[in-house]
Amino acid sequence: MNRSKPVLYTYARSTCSARVRIALNLKGIEYEPKPVNLVQGEQFTEAFVALNPSSMVPCLHIDGLQLVQSVAILEYLDESRPHNPLLPSDPQRRAQVRVIVGAICCDIQPLQNLRVLKTLPEDKRAAYARDIIARGLYVVERTLEQTAGLFCVGDEVTMADCCLIPQLWNARRFDVDLAPYPRIRAIEERASALDAFRRAHWSQQPDCPADLK
């Protein structure tokens, strides 16, 4: 298997990219970041579309593969590099992780991403995003009543935490009131103390504008 240094096409404020950055950090996998500026439309350039027809990030080159879709990437990283696992060994716990991952990656993030927001009048975008995020976090908070320990599912970091924490970064970007979600906030506090999450934050990325650091 080709084990050359992976290359991650990423964007600082992309929550999907952040999920992968966190997972790579948790696994101790060094990678080369290649920023793609979504605001400036670099994802639609001929060169990037030839590389990734979906015109989205993240896109990870690893082991001779080109992988897109953040959850598929997380699954591959866990299966190919099982140390520091992102999924519990117990099938019921694994299912609980995937429930939370789905709630975030299917029911929140796709509905408030840049592609969707651009279809709305500019003065309606922030309120729409806040509503979508708040509704989704309510579902996650209720789910955590049954699953949470120190983290989303039990006491170990899982794929669910890799997806939740970047969504909270985006929630704050849109001024979502997080007071109604005490379990979520407690998990964020614990995760924020971990180097893997801190280094993945958008403010720590090479393409983060200086005025946002």
Protein Blocks (a to p, Z undefined) as FASTA:
>chain_A
ZZbdcdddddfklmklmmmmmmmmmnopacddddddfknopmmgmklmmmmmnopacddd
eehiacehjklmmmmmmmmmmghifbdfblklmmmmmmmmmmmmmmmmmmmgmklmmmpc
fklmmmmmmmmmmmmmmmmmmmmmmmpcfbmnojbdcfklmmmmmmmmmmmmnopafklm
mmlmmmmmmmmmpmklmmmpmklpfklcfklZZ
